[in-house]
Amino acid sequence: MIVVDQLTKRYGRHTAVEDVSFRCEPGTVTGFLGPNGAGKSTTMRMLCGLTPPTSGTATVAGQPYRRLPNPGRTVGVLLDASAQHAGRTGREALAVAAATMGVDRRSVGQVLDRVGLDGVAARRRVRAYSLGMRQRLGLAHALLGDPRVLVLDEPANGLDPEGIFWMRGLLRDFADRGGTVLLSSHLLREVEAVADRLVVIGGGRIVAQGDKAELLADGGTLVRSRDRVALRGALERAGLPVSEGTDGLLVRADTEVVGEAALAAGIALTELRPAGGGGLEQLFLTLTATAGAQTTETSATEPTREPVR
Ligand SMILES: Nc1ncnc2c1ncn2[C@@H]1O[C@H](COP(=O)(O)OP(=O)(O)OP(=O)(O)O)[C@@H](O)[C@H]1O
Protein backbone atom coordinates (compact mmCIF):
# COMPACT_ATOMS: atom_id res chain seq x y z
CA MET A 1 0.00 0.00 0.00
CA ILE A 2 1.22 3.48 -0.91
CA VAL A 3 -0.35 6.52 0.72
CA VAL A 4 0.54 9.99 -0.53
CA ASP A 5 -1.07 12.66 1.60
CA GLN A 6 -1.11 16.35 0.66
CA LEU A 7 2.43 16.40 -0.66
CA THR A 8 3.74 19.80 -1.67
CA LYS A 9 7.20 20.68 -2.99
CA ARG A 10 8.40 24.20 -3.60
CA TYR A 11 11.70 25.19 -5.14
CA GLY A 12 12.03 28.83 -4.15
CA ARG A 13 8.97 30.52 -5.58
CA HIS A 14 8.25 27.67 -7.98
CA THR A 15 5.74 25.06 -6.83
CA ALA A 16 6.64 21.75 -8.47
CA VAL A 17 4.00 19.67 -6.64
CA GLU A 18 0.99 21.03 -4.82
CA ASP A 19 -1.25 19.23 -2.38
CA VAL A 20 -1.02 15.86 -4.10
CA SER A 21 -2.85 12.93 -2.46
CA PHE A 22 -3.54 9.42 -3.70
CA ARG A 23 -3.42 5.79 -2.62
CA CYS A 24 -2.25 2.67 -4.39
CA GLU A 25 -3.83 -0.53 -3.12
CA PRO A 26 -2.41 -4.06 -3.15
CA GLY A 27 -3.40 -6.00 -6.25
CA THR A 28 -3.49 -2.94 -8.49
CA VAL A 29 -1.33 -1.13 -11.03
CA THR A 30 -1.70 2.64 -10.77
CA GLY A 31 -0.67 4.63 -13.82
CA PHE A 32 0.80 8.03 -12.92
CA LEU A 33 0.36 10.28 -15.93
CA GLY A 34 1.16 13.86 -16.77
CA PRO A 35 2.90 16.03 -19.35
CA ASN A 36 6.57 17.05 -19.08
CA GLY A 37 7.30 18.95 -15.91
CA ALA A 38 3.95 18.01 -14.35
CA GLY A 39 5.56 16.82 -11.12
CA LYS A 40 5.57 13.02 -11.50
CA SER A 41 9.26 12.47 -10.76
CA THR A 42 9.25 14.96 -7.90
CA THR A 43 6.30 13.16 -6.31
CA MET A 44 8.01 9.79 -6.71
CA ARG A 45 11.26 11.11 -5.32
CA MET A 46 9.43 12.43 -2.26
CA LEU A 47 7.72 9.05 -1.87
CA CYS A 48 11.12 7.35 -1.91
CA GLY A 49 12.78 9.73 0.54
CA LEU A 50 15.11 11.29 -2.04
CA THR A 51 13.55 14.76 -2.01
CA PRO A 52 12.25 16.23 1.24
CA PRO A 53 8.69 17.54 0.86
CA THR A 54 7.89 21.12 1.77
CA SER A 55 4.77 19.72 3.44
CA GLY A 56 2.69 16.55 3.46
CA THR A 57 3.60 12.91 3.96
CA ALA A 58 4.08 9.74 1.96
CA THR A 59 4.22 6.19 3.27
CA VAL A 60 4.92 2.76 1.87
CA ALA A 61 3.54 -0.18 3.84
CA GLY A 62 2.59 2.26 6.59
CA GLN A 63 6.03 3.86 7.01
CA PRO A 64 7.84 6.81 5.48
CA TYR A 65 10.45 5.31 3.11
CA ARG A 66 13.36 6.53 5.21
CA ARG A 67 12.05 4.71 8.27
CA LEU A 68 11.82 1.34 6.54
CA PRO A 69 14.46 -0.88 8.15
CA ASN A 70 15.51 -2.55 4.88
CA PRO A 71 13.66 -0.59 2.20
CA GLY A 72 14.57 -2.86 -0.73
CA ARG A 73 12.69 -5.74 0.93
CA THR A 74 9.51 -3.67 1.11
CA VAL A 75 9.57 -1.51 -2.02
CA GLY A 76 11.41 -1.93 -5.30
CA VAL A 77 12.32 1.43 -6.78
CA LEU A 78 13.37 2.34 -10.31
CA LEU A 79 13.61 6.09 -10.71
CA ASP A 80 16.55 6.54 -13.06
CA ALA A 81 17.90 3.62 -15.07
CA SER A 82 21.09 5.55 -15.84
CA ALA A 83 21.99 5.92 -12.17
CA GLN A 84 23.97 2.67 -12.02
CA HIS A 85 27.66 2.02 -11.51
CA ALA A 86 28.91 1.99 -15.09
CA GLY A 87 32.11 0.05 -14.28
CA ARG A 88 30.35 -2.98 -12.78
CA THR A 89 28.86 -5.81 -14.73
CA GLY A 90 25.12 -6.30 -14.41
CA ARG A 91 25.68 -9.37 -12.25
CA GLU A 92 28.16 -7.54 -9.99
CA ALA A 93 25.77 -4.63 -9.53
CA LEU A 94 23.04 -7.00 -8.40
CA ALA A 95 25.42 -9.02 -6.20
CA VAL A 96 26.39 -5.83 -4.32
CA ALA A 97 22.73 -4.92 -3.93
CA ALA A 98 21.92 -8.45 -2.72
CA ALA A 99 24.65 -8.23 -0.06
CA THR A 100 23.39 -4.82 1.07
CA MET A 101 19.84 -6.08 1.37
CA GLY A 102 20.78 -9.38 2.94
CA VAL A 103 19.28 -11.31 0.06
CA ASP A 104 20.50 -14.80 -0.91
CA ARG A 105 23.05 -14.46 -3.74
CA ARG A 106 21.17 -17.09 -5.73
CA SER A 107 18.38 -14.56 -6.18
CA VAL A 108 20.67 -12.62 -8.53
CA GLY A 109 20.50 -15.32 -11.22
CA GLN A 110 16.76 -15.64 -10.75
CA VAL A 111 16.01 -11.94 -11.22
CA LEU A 112 18.38 -11.75 -14.20
CA ASP A 113 16.33 -14.53 -15.81
CA ARG A 114 13.10 -12.82 -14.85
CA VAL A 115 14.05 -9.56 -16.58
CA GLY A 116 15.47 -11.27 -19.65
CA LEU A 117 19.18 -10.45 -19.21
CA ASP A 118 21.07 -13.56 -20.30
CA GLY A 119 24.49 -14.75 -19.14
CA VAL A 120 26.36 -12.76 -21.78
CA ALA A 121 24.52 -9.53 -20.93
CA ALA A 122 25.01 -10.10 -17.19
CA ARG A 123 28.80 -10.34 -17.69
CA ARG A 124 29.02 -7.07 -19.62
CA ARG A 125 29.82 -3.78 -17.94
CA VAL A 126 26.86 -1.50 -17.42
CA ARG A 127 28.51 1.29 -19.46
CA ALA A 128 28.05 -0.92 -22.53
CA TYR A 129 24.34 -1.45 -21.86
CA SER A 130 21.65 0.06 -24.05
CA LEU A 131 18.94 2.09 -22.31
CA GLY A 132 16.59 -0.87 -22.62
CA MET A 133 19.13 -3.15 -20.92
CA ARG A 134 19.62 -0.60 -18.16
CA GLN A 135 15.87 -0.53 -17.61
CA ARG A 136 15.87 -4.31 -17.33
CA LEU A 137 18.76 -4.19 -14.88
CA GLY A 138 17.02 -1.45 -12.90
CA LEU A 139 13.91 -3.57 -12.76
CA ALA A 140 15.98 -6.58 -11.65
CA HIS A 141 17.38 -4.41 -8.87
CA ALA A 142 13.85 -3.36 -7.87
CA LEU A 143 12.68 -6.99 -7.79
CA LEU A 144 15.73 -8.38 -6.02
CA GLY A 145 14.46 -7.92 -2.46
CA ASP A 146 11.16 -9.64 -3.34
CA PRO A 147 9.19 -6.52 -2.35
CA ARG A 148 5.40 -6.21 -2.27
CA VAL A 149 5.47 -2.71 -3.76
CA LEU A 150 7.05 -1.33 -6.93
CA VAL A 151 7.62 2.36 -7.69
CA LEU A 152 8.76 2.81 -11.28
CA ASP A 153 9.42 6.10 -13.09
CA GLU A 154 9.14 5.68 -16.86
CA PRO A 155 10.25 2.02 -16.81
CA ALA A 156 9.32 1.44 -20.45
CA ASN A 157 11.68 4.20 -21.63
CA GLY A 158 14.13 2.71 -24.13
CA LEU A 159 12.38 -0.65 -24.38
CA ASP A 160 11.42 -1.94 -27.81
CA PRO A 161 7.80 -3.01 -28.49
CA GLU A 162 8.54 -6.59 -27.46
CA GLY A 163 10.17 -5.30 -24.25
CA ILE A 164 7.20 -3.08 -23.50
CA PHE A 165 4.85 -6.02 -24.00
CA TRP A 166 7.03 -8.11 -21.70
CA MET A 167 7.08 -5.46 -19.00
CA ARG A 168 3.32 -5.14 -19.15
CA GLY A 169 3.00 -8.88 -18.41
CA LEU A 170 5.51 -8.68 -15.58
CA LEU A 171 3.73 -5.79 -13.86
CA ARG A 172 0.30 -7.35 -14.36
CA ASP A 173 1.53 -10.60 -12.86
CA PHE A 174 3.13 -8.76 -9.94
CA ALA A 175 -0.15 -7.00 -9.14
CA ASP A 176 -2.26 -10.12 -9.68
CA ARG A 177 -0.20 -11.81 -6.96
CA GLY A 178 -1.21 -9.05 -4.55
CA GLY A 179 1.59 -6.57 -5.25
CA THR A 180 1.16 -2.80 -5.46
CA VAL A 181 2.54 -0.99 -8.51
CA LEU A 182 2.91 2.75 -9.08
CA LEU A 183 4.12 3.42 -12.60
CA SER A 184 4.70 6.73 -14.32
CA SER A 185 4.83 6.87 -18.07
CA HIS A 186 4.48 9.06 -21.13
CA LEU A 187 3.42 6.01 -23.10
CA LEU A 188 -0.28 6.50 -22.72
CA ARG A 189 -1.27 3.37 -24.58
CA GLU A 190 1.01 1.28 -22.39
CA VAL A 191 -0.55 2.69 -19.27
CA GLU A 192 -4.00 2.16 -20.73
CA ALA A 193 -3.13 -1.49 -21.36
CA VAL A 194 -1.79 -2.31 -17.90
CA ALA A 195 -3.19 0.10 -15.29
CA ASP A 196 -6.28 -0.48 -13.15
CA ARG A 197 -6.29 3.03 -11.76
CA LEU A 198 -5.04 6.35 -13.04
CA VAL A 199 -3.66 9.40 -11.31
CA VAL A 200 -3.35 12.31 -13.74
CA ILE A 201 -1.19 15.27 -12.74
CA GLY A 202 -0.78 18.60 -14.51
CA GLY A 203 1.02 21.72 -13.35
CA GLY A 204 1.91 20.00 -10.05
CA ARG A 205 -1.72 19.28 -9.15
CA ILE A 206 -3.89 16.21 -9.48
CA VAL A 207 -6.43 16.82 -12.21
CA ALA A 208 -8.10 13.41 -12.11
CA GLN A 209 -7.83 10.08 -10.42
CA GLY A 210 -9.84 6.93 -10.17
CA ASP A 211 -10.70 3.67 -11.82
CA LYS A 212 -9.35 3.63 -15.39
CA ALA A 213 -12.54 2.29 -16.95
CA GLU A 214 -14.67 4.91 -15.23
CA LEU A 215 -12.35 7.74 -16.16
CA LEU A 216 -12.18 6.63 -19.77
CA ALA A 217 -15.95 6.34 -19.96
CA ASP A 218 -16.26 10.09 -19.50
CA GLY A 219 -13.91 11.98 -21.77
CA GLY A 220 -15.43 15.48 -21.63
CA THR A 221 -17.10 17.22 -24.57
CA LEU A 222 -16.16 17.55 -28.22
CA VAL A 223 -17.39 20.76 -29.83
CA ARG A 224 -17.01 22.29 -33.29
CA SER A 225 -17.90 25.54 -34.97
CA ARG A 226 -16.98 27.08 -38.33
CA ASP A 227 -15.13 29.75 -36.34
CA ARG A 228 -12.88 27.63 -34.16
CA VAL A 229 -10.86 30.58 -32.85
CA ALA A 230 -13.94 32.49 -31.72
CA LEU A 231 -15.35 29.35 -30.12
CA ARG A 232 -12.14 28.66 -28.24
CA GLY A 233 -11.99 32.27 -27.03
CA ALA A 234 -15.60 32.15 -25.83
CA LEU A 235 -15.12 28.88 -23.97
CA GLU A 236 -11.95 30.13 -22.31
CA ARG A 237 -13.65 33.37 -21.29
CA ALA A 238 -16.35 31.19 -19.71
CA GLY A 239 -13.59 29.59 -17.64
CA LEU A 240 -13.73 26.18 -19.33
CA PRO A 241 -10.54 24.15 -19.88
CA VAL A 242 -10.12 23.72 -23.66
CA SER A 243 -7.60 21.77 -25.73
CA GLU A 244 -7.26 21.15 -29.45
CA GLY A 245 -8.42 17.73 -30.57
CA THR A 246 -8.10 16.33 -34.07
CA ASP A 247 -11.87 16.48 -34.68
CA GLY A 248 -12.64 19.71 -32.84
CA LEU A 249 -12.12 21.32 -29.47
CA LEU A 250 -12.03 19.11 -26.37
CA VAL A 251 -13.55 20.68 -23.32
CA ARG A 252 -13.37 19.39 -19.80
CA ALA A 253 -17.01 20.05 -18.98
CA ASP A 254 -20.48 18.64 -19.66
CA THR A 255 -22.02 19.14 -23.12
CA GLU A 256 -24.79 21.25 -21.59
CA VAL A 257 -22.33 23.70 -20.04
CA VAL A 258 -20.34 23.95 -23.28
CA GLY A 259 -23.50 24.51 -25.35
CA GLU A 260 -24.68 27.27 -23.03
CA ALA A 261 -21.30 29.02 -23.13
CA ALA A 262 -21.33 28.98 -26.94
CA LEU A 263 -24.93 30.23 -27.03
CA ALA A 264 -24.11 33.04 -24.61
CA ALA A 265 -21.31 34.14 -26.97
CA GLY A 266 -23.62 33.90 -30.01
CA ILE A 267 -21.54 31.20 -31.68
CA ALA A 268 -23.26 28.66 -33.93
CA LEU A 269 -22.04 25.11 -33.36
CA THR A 270 -21.68 22.47 -36.03
CA GLU A 271 -21.14 19.66 -33.52
CA LEU A 272 -21.58 19.13 -29.78
CA ARG A 273 -21.23 15.69 -28.21
CA PRO A 274 -19.61 13.70 -25.40
CA ALA A 275 -15.98 13.11 -26.38
CA GLY A 276 -15.87 9.51 -25.09
CA GLY A 277 -14.25 6.79 -27.16
CA GLY A 278 -10.99 8.63 -27.73
CA GLY A 279 -9.21 6.53 -25.14
CA LEU A 280 -6.55 7.65 -22.76
CA GLU A 281 -4.90 10.04 -25.19
CA GLN A 282 -8.01 12.16 -25.49
CA LEU A 283 -8.67 12.00 -21.76
CA PHE A 284 -5.10 13.06 -21.08
CA LEU A 285 -5.27 16.02 -23.47
CA THR A 286 -8.59 17.13 -22.04
CA LEU A 287 -7.56 16.83 -18.42
CA THR A 288 -4.21 18.50 -18.70
CA ALA A 289 -5.44 21.29 -21.00
CA THR A 290 -5.18 24.10 -18.47
CA ALA A 291 -3.98 22.05 -15.57
CA GLY A 292 -2.22 24.94 -13.90
CA ALA A 293 -5.57 26.57 -13.22
CA GLN A 294 -7.26 23.49 -11.77
CA THR A 295 -8.21 22.81 -8.19
CA THR A 296 -6.81 19.72 -6.56
CA GLU A 297 -9.48 17.31 -5.43
CA THR A 298 -8.76 13.74 -4.58
CA SER A 299 -10.35 10.52 -3.46
CA ALA A 300 -8.97 7.07 -2.94
CA THR A 301 -12.03 5.31 -4.26
CA GLU A 302 -14.14 7.58 -6.43
CA PRO A 303 -12.92 8.95 -9.76
CA THR A 304 -12.63 12.71 -9.46
CA ARG A 305 -12.17 15.65 -11.76
CA GLU A 306 -12.16 19.28 -10.83
CA PRO A 307 -13.86 21.23 -12.19
CA VAL A 308 -16.21 19.10 -14.26
CA ARG A 309 -19.16 21.43 -14.51
N1 LIG B 1 15.77 20.25 -8.18
C1 LIG B 1 14.90 21.09 -8.74
N2 LIG B 1 15.04 22.42 -8.64
C2 LIG B 1 14.15 23.27 -9.18
N3 LIG B 1 13.06 22.89 -9.88
C3 LIG B 1 12.86 21.57 -10.03
C4 LIG B 1 13.76 20.60 -9.47
N4 LIG B 1 13.29 19.37 -9.79
C5 LIG B 1 12.17 19.56 -10.50
N5 LIG B 1 11.91 20.88 -10.65
C6 LIG B 1 10.77 21.47 -11.37
O1 LIG B 1 9.61 20.87 -10.86
C7 LIG B 1 8.65 20.68 -11.89
C8 LIG B 1 8.23 19.22 -11.93
O2 LIG B 1 9.30 18.43 -12.42
P1 LIG B 1 9.26 16.84 -12.50
O3 LIG B 1 10.59 16.38 -12.96
O4 LIG B 1 8.74 16.30 -11.22
O5 LIG B 1 8.17 16.61 -13.64
P2 LIG B 1 7.80 15.29 -14.43
O6 LIG B 1 6.32 15.22 -14.43
O7 LIG B 1 8.53 14.13 -13.87
O8 LIG B 1 8.31 15.64 -15.88
P3 LIG B 1 9.04 14.74 -17.00
O9 LIG B 1 7.98 13.82 -17.50
O10 LIG B 1 9.47 15.75 -18.00
O11 LIG B 1 10.17 14.03 -16.31
C9 LIG B 1 9.29 21.17 -13.17
O12 LIG B 1 8.86 22.49 -13.41
C10 LIG B 1 10.77 21.13 -12.84
O13 LIG B 1 11.45 22.09 -13.59
The ligand as a Gaussian input file, in Angstrom:
#p B3LYP/6-31G(d) Opt

LIG

0 1
 N       15.774000      20.254000      -8.177000
 C       14.900000      21.091000      -8.744000
 N       15.036000      22.419000      -8.636000
 C       14.150000      23.271000      -9.180000
 N       13.060000      22.888000      -9.882000
 C       12.863000      21.572000     -10.034000
 C       13.761000      20.604000      -9.473000
 N       13.289000      19.368000      -9.788000
 C       12.169000      19.559000     -10.504000
 N       11.907000      20.876000     -10.651000
 C       10.770000      21.470000     -11.366000
 O        9.607000      20.873000     -10.857000
 C        8.651000      20.679000     -11.890000
 C        8.232000      19.218000     -11.928000
 O        9.305000      18.432000     -12.424000
 P        9.256000      16.838000     -12.504000
 O       10.595000      16.376000     -12.957000
 O        8.737000      16.304000     -11.225000
 O        8.172000      16.613000     -13.635000
 P        7.798000      15.291000     -14.434000
 O        6.320000      15.219000     -14.429000
 O        8.525000      14.127000     -13.873000
 O        8.306000      15.637000     -15.879000
 P        9.037000      14.739000     -16.997000
 O        7.984000      13.817000     -17.504000
 O        9.468000      15.755000     -18.003000
 O       10.167000      14.032000     -16.313000
 C        9.291000      21.169000     -13.167000
 O        8.858000      22.486000     -13.406000
 C       10.771000      21.134000     -12.844000
 O       11.454000      22.085000     -13.590000

